Structure formats: C-alpha cells, structure tokens
Amino acid sequence: MGLDDMSPYAPVNALGHPFGQMVNFAGIVFNGVLERYPNAKYGFLEAGCAWFVGCLERFQRSWDSHIQYDPNQRFMQLKDGESVTDYILKHVDEGRVYVGVEGGELTLPFAVKVAGNKAFIFSSDFPHEVNHETCKEEIAEIRENPSLTDADKAAILHGNAERFYGLN
C-alpha cells in the first residue's frame, strides 16, 4: 500500500489499521467466510469505525456494478432481494461482526445510525499507547456524547463486549 515508504510514523499508524481492516473485512465478506464458519465471531479492532461505514457504502455500490460470475458458489451468496449492506448488518445483528471504537470518534454516532449499536465495542488497547487517564477520558467522551442514546452507550461500553467474549 505504500506505507513502508512513509517516514513519519503517525500517518502510517493512522492509515495502516483502517486499510488493513478494510482489506480483511472485504475478504471475509466476499469470499463467503461468514457462511463457511457460521458460529465464528469476528472482531475488527484498533481502527475505529469510519472504515466500516465506508465499506458498507463502497461494497454495495461495487457489488451493484461488478457482480462476480460464481458458478461454483465460492463467494458470498445473497438471498433474493438482499443487498450487501443487508447481508453484513444481518451478521452484525446475529452478533458475529464487531468493530472496536475509541472515545471521541466523529463518525461513531453516524455509524450507529447506519448500522445500529450492536457492532461497536469500546477498545482502549490498555495499557498499550494509553494510560488510566486517557482511558478514562475516552470513556467519558462516549458517556457524554449527546448524539448517542443511553442504550447505545451501554452497548458500546460493555454490552457488546460481553456478547463478543461470551461473558453474559
């Protein structure tokens, strides 16, 4: 992707995780992995949620104009009338796809509006790159976000992690 030629580390860190998540998410979705492993859960962490919303939009538009010839049904299989977005959100709703988010992400309220709150897990990466104070600040940013409902906040801060890790 050209990131190994970039000298400052900050943009490599900022772009590397989302790009990697997008590529891997596309592979899992379009190569039929979700169907082949119906009991598996997938967590896409340390990249925020903007990439996820971008994938929903880009995947749908690309699928509509570039349908893959697949006589052996090796790839994703949509039901009649099902869109790629519907397909992905079905797996989110079933508790199979999770996306890590951080405190003050600008796109988090929009992502929740588009995909619902079931996909998103607060991920601090504690104690790597954060400390007690920065972790508390990020939690407060979610708690104080006026664009998220109390149900959204509860899902993001603990409910979804409990489902993902089987703690409930």
C-alpha positions in Angstrom: 0.0 0.0 0.0 3.0 2.3 0.0 3.0 2.8 3.8 6.5 1.4 4.1 7.9 4.3 2.2 6.3 6.9 4.5 8.8 8.3 7.0 6.6 9.8 9.8 5.0 7.1 11.9 1.8 8.9 12.8 0.2 8.6 9.3 1.3 5.0 9.0 -0.4 4.3 12.3 -3.5 6.3 11.4 -3.9 4.7 8.0 -2.4 1.2 8.4 -5.1 -0.1 10.7 -8.2 1.0 8.8 -6.7 0.0 5.4 -5.8 -3.5 6.8 -9.3 -3.8 8.4 -11.0 -2.9 5.1 -9.0 -5.5 3.1 -9.5 -8.3 5.6 -13.2 -7.4 6.1 -13.7 -7.5 2.3 -12.0 -10.9 2.1 -14.2 -12.3 4.9 -17.4 -10.9 3.4 -17.0 -11.5 -0.3 -15.2 -14.9 -0.1 -18.1 -16.5 1.8 -16.2 -16.9 5.1 -19.3 -15.9 7.1 -21.2 -18.8 5.5 -18.5 -21.3 5.8 -18.0 -20.6 9.5 -21.5 -19.8 10.8 -20.5 -20.0 14.5 -17.4 -17.8 14.3 -17.3 -14.2 15.6 -15.1 -11.6 14.0 -13.6 -8.6 15.8 -12.1 -5.7 13.8 -10.2 -3.7 16.5 -7.9 -0.8 16.7 -9.1 1.0 13.6 -12.2 3.0 14.7 -15.5 2.8 12.9 -15.2 5.2 9.9 -13.7 2.4 7.7 -16.8 0.2 8.5 -19.2 2.8 7.2 -17.1 3.3 4.2 -17.1 -0.4 3.5 -20.9 -0.6 3.7 -21.2 2.1 1.1 -18.4 1.0 -1.2 -19.2 -2.7 -1.1 -22.8 -2.1 -2.0 -22.0 0.2 -4.9 -19.3 -2.0 -6.2 -21.5 -5.2 -6.0 -24.2 -3.4 -7.9 -21.9 -2.7 -10.8 -19.5 -5.6 -10.6 -21.3 -8.8 -9.8 -18.9 -11.7 -9.7 -19.5 -14.7 -12.0 -19.6 -17.6 -9.5 -20.9 -20.8 -11.0 -19.4 -22.9 -8.1 -20.8 -20.6 -5.4 -17.4 -20.0 -3.8 -18.2 -16.4 -2.9 -20.8 -14.6 -0.8 -24.3 -15.8 -1.5 -27.0 -13.2 -1.2 -30.7 -14.2 -0.9 -33.2 -12.8 -3.4 -33.7 -9.1 -2.7 -30.9 -9.0 -0.1 -28.3 -6.2 -0.5 -24.6 -6.5 0.6 -25.4 -4.0 3.3 -28.4 -6.1 4.5 -26.1 -9.2 4.4 -23.4 -7.5 6.6 -25.9 -6.0 9.0 -27.6 -9.4 9.4 -24.3 -10.8 10.6 -23.9 -7.8 12.9 -27.4 -8.3 14.3 -26.5 -12.0 14.9 -23.5 -11.0 17.0 -20.9 -12.2 14.6 -19.2 -8.9 13.5 -17.8 -6.4 15.9 -15.9 -3.1 15.4 -13.7 -1.5 18.0 -14.2 2.2 18.7 -12.5 4.8 20.7 -13.9 7.8 22.7 -14.3 10.9 20.6 -14.7 9.4 17.1 -16.5 11.8 14.9 -18.1 9.1 12.9 -19.4 7.0 15.8 -22.9 8.5 16.0 -23.3 8.2 12.2 -22.1 4.6 12.3 -24.6 3.7 15.0 -27.3 5.5 13.0 -26.4 3.4 9.9 -25.6 0.0 11.5 -27.3 0.1 14.9 -25.3 -0.2 18.1 -24.7 -3.9 18.2 -21.4 -3.9 16.2 -19.4 -1.4 18.3 -17.1 -2.2 21.2 -15.1 0.3 23.2 -11.5 -0.7 22.7 -8.8 1.1 24.7 -5.8 -1.1 23.9 -5.0 -0.5 27.5 -2.2 -0.3 28.7 -0.6 0.0 25.2 -0.5 3.6 24.0 -3.0 4.7 26.7 -2.9 5.1 30.5 -5.5 5.3 33.2 -6.2 9.0 32.5 -6.5 8.7 28.7 -8.7 5.6 29.0 -11.0 7.4 31.5 -11.1 10.4 29.1 -12.2 8.2 26.2 -14.9 6.5 28.2 -16.1 9.9 29.3 -16.2 11.1 25.7 -18.6 8.2 24.9 -20.7 8.8 28.0 -21.0 12.5 27.3 -21.8 12.2 23.6 -25.2 13.8 23.1 -25.7 12.0 19.8 -25.7 8.6 21.4 -28.6 7.2 23.4 -28.2 5.6 26.8 -28.8 2.2 25.1 -26.0 3.0 22.5 -23.6 3.9 25.3 -24.4 0.8 27.3 -23.9 -1.4 24.2 -20.6 0.2 23.2 -19.1 0.4 26.7 -20.0 -3.1 27.9 -22.9 -4.9 26.4 -21.3 -5.8 23.1 -18.0 -6.8 24.6 -20.0 -9.2 26.9 -21.6 -10.8 23.9 -18.4 -10.9 21.8 -16.4 -12.5 24.6 -19.3 -14.7 25.9 -19.4 -13.1 29.3 -23.2 -12.8 29.6 
